């Protein structure tokens, strides 16, 4: 069983900026990285090398069969890289400053832009937005492949060896009770975990969640 947690890319980008621009920052790596540098995996593969095969050709729409346009192209990666260089260490007072200092002292519009590009193009220290899109597509492709294999061997639907549940963190925040129950239902049939037990667990989870939410506010 696989539970894949996703987020709205917009709220994810804003949250990423707000989190790392705090004083003091919760993660010191923002003081040492170059958000625009090309990062390599195994000394020769870049993040575009790893993600573009998926992002250039997302799977067809399951309802219409139509092929959607590319999510991102090589030109898009180049444009993001150029935009990053346009705003990093180009202002007179920021010529020698860290990425963290840019997050705190650039105009907010450009600071958010810089942090979002880092979240899209840096596969080692960042890249979470495109990694999320890549994982959504790959998990969907795997699910379709397993369904086709089961159909070929006359195995009933729902008996795939790998089951995937995708949950939105944004929905979890707004509807904690509904999503907590969905989570439990995914792992436990009612004959394994009775409805009353699930209800008690969900109730405790929601209570704890609301306490933490009010404390944070």
C-alpha positions as CSV (number, residue, x, y, z in Angstrom):
1,X,0.0,0.0,0.0
2,X,1.2,3.5,-0.9
3,X,-0.1,6.7,0.5
4,X,0.9,9.7,-1.7
5,X,0.5,13.1,-0.1
6,X,0.3,16.0,-2.5
7,X,-0.3,19.7,-2.1
8,X,-1.6,22.6,-4.2
9,X,1.6,23.9,-5.9
10,X,0.6,27.5,-5.2
11,X,0.2,27.0,-1.5
12,X,3.2,24.8,-1.5
13,X,5.4,27.6,-3.0
14,X,4.1,30.2,-0.6
15,X,4.5,27.9,2.4
16,X,8.1,27.1,1.3
17,X,9.0,30.8,1.1
18,X,7.4,31.7,4.5
19,X,9.1,28.7,6.2
20,X,12.6,29.3,5.0
21,X,12.5,33.1,5.2
22,X,11.8,33.0,9.0
23,X,14.3,34.5,11.4
24,X,16.0,32.5,12.5
25,X,15.7,30.1,9.6
26,X,14.6,26.5,10.7
27,X,17.1,25.0,8.1
28,X,20.6,26.4,7.8
29,X,21.2,25.0,4.3
30,X,19.5,28.1,2.9
31,X,22.6,30.0,4.0
32,X,25.0,27.9,1.9
33,X,23.4,26.8,-1.4
34,X,23.3,28.5,-4.7
35,X,19.6,28.2,-5.9
36,X,20.6,28.6,-9.5
37,X,23.5,26.2,-9.9
38,X,23.1,23.0,-11.8
39,X,23.0,20.0,-9.5
40,X,24.1,16.6,-10.6
41,X,23.1,13.1,-9.6
42,X,25.8,10.4,-10.0
43,X,28.1,13.1,-11.3
44,X,26.4,13.4,-14.7
45,X,22.6,13.5,-14.5
46,X,20.8,16.8,-14.0
47,X,17.3,17.2,-12.6
48,X,15.9,17.9,-16.1
49,X,17.5,14.7,-17.3
50,X,15.5,12.8,-14.7
51,X,12.2,14.5,-14.9
52,X,11.7,15.6,-18.5
53,X,10.9,12.1,-19.9
54,X,7.8,12.1,-17.7
55,X,6.9,15.8,-17.8
56,X,7.2,16.0,-21.6
57,X,4.7,13.2,-22.3
58,X,2.1,12.9,-19.5
59,X,-0.3,10.0,-19.9
60,X,-3.5,10.4,-21.9
61,X,-6.7,11.6,-20.3
62,X,-8.3,8.4,-18.9
63,X,-11.8,9.8,-19.8
64,X,-11.2,11.1,-23.3
65,X,-8.0,9.4,-24.4
66,X,-6.6,12.8,-25.6
67,X,-2.9,13.5,-25.1
68,X,-2.4,16.5,-22.8
69,X,0.4,19.1,-23.6
70,X,3.8,18.8,-21.9
71,X,3.9,19.9,-18.3
72,X,7.4,21.3,-18.8
73,X,9.9,21.5,-21.7
74,X,13.7,21.9,-21.9
75,X,13.0,25.5,-22.9
76,X,11.0,26.0,-19.8
77,X,13.9,24.7,-17.6
78,X,16.2,27.1,-19.4
79,X,13.9,30.0,-18.9
80,X,13.6,29.2,-15.2
81,X,17.4,29.0,-14.9
82,X,17.8,32.4,-16.7
83,X,15.2,34.0,-14.4
84,X,17.0,32.7,-11.4
85,X,20.2,34.2,-12.5
86,X,18.5,37.5,-13.2
87,X,17.5,37.9,-9.5
88,X,20.3,36.1,-7.6
89,X,23.3,38.2,-6.6
90,X,22.5,40.9,-9.2
91,X,21.5,43.7,-6.8
92,X,24.4,45.9,-5.6
93,X,23.6,45.3,-1.9
94,X,23.2,41.5,-2.5
95,X,26.2,40.8,-4.7
96,X,27.9,38.6,-2.0
97,X,24.8,37.6,-0.1
98,X,23.4,34.2,0.7
99,X,20.2,32.7,-0.7
100,X,18.7,33.1,2.8
101,X,19.5,36.9,2.7
102,X,17.9,37.1,-0.7
103,X,14.7,35.5,0.8
104,X,14.6,38.1,3.5
105,X,15.7,41.3,1.6
106,X,14.7,41.0,-2.0
107,X,11.3,42.5,-2.8
108,X,8.8,39.8,-1.7
109,X,7.6,39.3,-5.3
110,X,11.1,38.4,-6.5
111,X,12.0,36.5,-3.3
112,X,9.0,34.2,-3.8
113,X,9.9,33.8,-7.4
114,X,13.4,32.8,-6.5
115,X,12.4,30.3,-3.9
116,X,9.8,28.8,-6.2
117,X,12.3,28.3,-9.0
118,X,14.5,26.6,-6.5
119,X,11.6,24.3,-5.6
120,X,11.1,23.4,-9.2
121,X,14.6,23.1,-10.7
122,X,17.0,21.9,-8.0
123,X,16.8,18.2,-7.6
124,X,19.0,17.8,-4.6
125,X,18.2,20.7,-2.3
126,X,14.8,21.5,-3.8
127,X,12.7,20.4,-6.7
128,X,9.7,19.2,-4.7
129,X,7.1,20.8,-6.9
130,X,8.2,18.9,-10.1
131,X,9.0,15.8,-8.1
132,X,5.4,15.8,-6.9
133,X,4.1,16.1,-10.4
134,X,6.5,13.3,-11.6
135,X,5.4,11.0,-8.8
136,X,1.7,11.6,-9.5
137,X,2.2,10.6,-13.1
138,X,4.4,7.6,-12.4
139,X,2.1,6.2,-9.7
140,X,-0.9,6.6,-12.1
141,X,1.0,4.8,-14.9
142,X,1.9,2.0,-12.5
143,X,-1.7,1.7,-11.4
144,X,-2.9,1.4,-15.0
145,X,-0.2,-1.1,-15.8
146,X,-1.2,-3.3,-12.9
147,X,-4.9,-3.1,-13.8
148,X,-4.0,-4.2,-17.4
149,X,-2.0,-7.1,-16.1
150,X,-4.8,-8.2,-13.8
151,X,-7.3,-8.0,-16.6
152,X,-5.0,-10.1,-18.8
153,X,-4.8,-12.8,-16.1
154,X,-8.5,-12.5,-15.2
155,X,-7.8,-11.2,-11.7
156,X,-10.7,-9.1,-10.3
157,X,-10.4,-5.3,-10.2
158,X,-9.1,-4.0,-6.8
159,X,-6.8,-6.9,-6.3
160,X,-3.7,-5.2,-7.6
161,X,-0.5,-6.0,-5.7
162,X,0.2,-2.3,-5.2
163,X,-2.6,0.0,-4.0
164,X,-2.2,3.8,-4.2
165,X,-4.1,6.4,-2.2
166,X,-3.4,10.0,-3.1
167,X,-4.4,12.5,-0.5
168,X,-4.3,16.3,-0.7
169,X,-2.7,18.0,2.3
170,X,-4.9,21.0,1.5
171,X,-8.0,18.8,1.9
172,X,-6.6,17.3,5.0
173,X,-6.4,20.8,6.5
174,X,-9.9,21.8,5.6
175,X,-11.6,18.4,6.1
176,X,-9.5,16.5,8.7
177,X,-12.3,14.1,9.7
178,X,-13.2,13.0,6.2
179,X,-9.6,12.5,5.1
180,X,-8.6,10.6,8.3
181,X,-11.4,8.2,7.7
182,X,-10.4,7.8,4.1
183,X,-6.9,7.0,5.3
184,X,-8.1,4.3,7.7
185,X,-10.5,2.8,5.1
186,X,-7.7,2.4,2.7
187,X,-5.7,0.2,5.1
188,X,-8.4,-1.5,7.0
189,X,-11.6,-3.2,5.8
190,X,-14.5,-2.9,8.3
191,X,-14.1,-6.6,9.2
192,X,-10.5,-5.9,10.3
193,X,-11.2,-2.6,12.0
194,X,-14.8,-2.0,13.0
195,X,-16.5,1.3,12.2
196,X,-16.7,2.2,15.9
197,X,-13.0,1.8,16.3
198,X,-12.3,3.9,13.2
199,X,-14.7,6.6,14.4
200,X,-12.9,6.8,17.8
201,X,-9.5,7.1,16.1
202,X,-10.8,9.8,13.8
203,X,-12.4,11.7,16.6
204,X,-9.2,11.7,18.6
205,X,-7.1,12.7,15.6
206,X,-9.4,15.6,14.8
207,X,-9.4,16.8,18.5
208,X,-5.5,16.6,18.6
209,X,-5.3,18.4,15.2
210,X,-7.6,21.2,16.3
211,X,-5.6,21.7,19.5
212,X,-2.3,22.0,17.6
213,X,-4.0,24.3,15.0
214,X,-5.3,26.7,17.7
215,X,-1.9,26.6,19.4
216,X,-0.1,27.6,16.2
217,X,-2.5,30.5,15.7
